[in-house]
Amino acid sequence: HITTKSGPQRALRGREKKKNGVEESMLYSELQCSEAIHKAVERMGFAEMTEVQEKTIPVMLAGRDVIAKAPTGTGKTCAFGIPVAEHIDPDLKAPQAVILAPTRELALQIGESFDAYGKYLKLRSTVIFGGVGQAPQVEAIRKGVDILIACPGRLNDLIGQGHIDLSDLEVFVLDEADRMLDMGFVRDVTRILDQLKHRRNLGMFSATISREVMDISWVYQRDPVEITVRPVEESKPDITQYRIDLDGREQKLDTIAALITHGPSPSATPRT
């Protein structure tokens, strides 16, 4: 359970998670969200939540701010993607969520994920980034989008030009926050955050939590739930090393051939 000042936040259908004393992963089927989300998740082949998903999704669905530290590859995109998709009102004709990413490659990956999450929700999302002409991006925004997946520089440019209005924004997510701030986007990020007067959720996701990330959290988040997912320690087998003292190249070649054929000799000195 995630306990906050407001009490446990689950947004899950209750069940005992422990079986024979072993903690079980939460199932997506237990998540209290729309049938469209369940259908999309099932189509994607997801059954069990990862740790960061299980800890984050119910909290963001409940409207809480989140600062989550989790290693790369643990499913952070889905952890914020499902709550974002669930909060969207398709009847509104303005951006309701912004996902900020440090690179175009990550932004495009997130965009593909939202295409999958929102397949049965009629969500409109688009990806905007610099280094390319802005005309197609502006046209997509003009037609109407619910979710903007953006790099900070181009997003600020289009806001400054009057193409984007964030007054109806509900959810703002910083993905790979540590990397984004390390790349020098601090002022771009804070310039955007200063405009969000009525947002509901502010989620920050990062592989590490630097001082700069915490500074953003202290200033802009409201009583955030802190989530930490530790890296899975790989089991390393015990390895015994051997030292064999040799003289000359020919003896080395003969010894290598013998090792390949027979393994180390009893006279070799083990080093552990």
Salt bridges, closest charged atoms under 4 A:
GLU23 OE2 - LYS17 NZ 3.15
GLU24 OE1 - ARG15 NH1 3.04
GLU30 OE1 - ARG15 NE 2.36
GLU51 OE2 - LYS55 NZ 2.71
GLU54 OE2 - LYS17 NZ 2.24
ASP65 OD1 - ARG199 NH1 2.69
GLU139 OE2 - ARG142 NH2 2.54
ASP146 OD1 - ARG124 NH2 2.90
ASP188 OD1 - ARG191 NH1 3.48
ASP215 OD1 - ARG211 NE 3.06
ASP223 OD2 - ARG64 NH2 3.13
ASP245 OD1 - ARG243 NE 3.56
